[in-house]
Amino acid sequence: MKRLLFISLFSLTSCSILGPTYTGKTITDGILKSDVENSVRLFFRSKTSCNPEKIHTEIVNVKMTPDRSKIIIADEIWTTSGCNKTLKLKVRMRANEMNDGTDFGILELK
């Protein structure tokens, strides 16, 4: 009985322990993806009182330097869902002024 209870509790909480599942395409990787994901999770939780279970990413706009060596601005849609609730979030990423990192902002789409 204790074993069944443990398995049930683990399966109910595993999505919050392991984080959301991902589909789609994104320009982010490594630290930037982690930073954006943390902000998206906080935004989702503040709006829904729930942790996201699934995140689907879609690249909608990329503006590059004339020589195409660097991304200046990129817009993505992060569709985030959990607890039967879904939010569509526009994530805008841009090279910072010192050109040594990326700034980003999140806007909820209605």
C-alpha angles and dihedrals in degrees: 000000000000090000092053091049091051092049091048093049092047093051091049094050101033095096092059092044096048097035129231125321117243135220131168135037131299137173090222124099138163115351096003092054090049092049093048092045092052091051092046090050092050091047092049092047093049090053100040108020086233138100117244116254099185134028123189116191127200128182109223104168137012124181115191136188114270091259089049092232097122140027113242099182133001128183122200135175114226108194105199125190140178139137090024091300128113131194126187110212127189111216115196117193125187137172110261122243094260089051092228100106147002130270119202140185134195127218126181113234117215 
